Amino acid sequence: MPVDVTRRRFRSGDTSDQLPYSKKAVHRALRNTIGQELKASYEVPRELPHEISTLLMHLSRVEGRS
């Protein structure tokens, strides 16, 4: 659900989570909305791509030697 922030006025010191329309609350709402839209538009892969899996295995071996 989009958040209408066009009629809100902010002060530069409004960073408290306690204020319902603080900049922090607006940023959180925007971030959540963007995340929901991305989840609706793109499928999240269930497995790692082969290249990343190979790099992680290599990293595990290198860290195991230390």
Secondary structure by P-SEA (a helix, b strand, c coil): ccccccccccccccccccccccaaaaaaaaaaaaaaaaaacbbbbccccaaaaaaaaaaaaaaaac
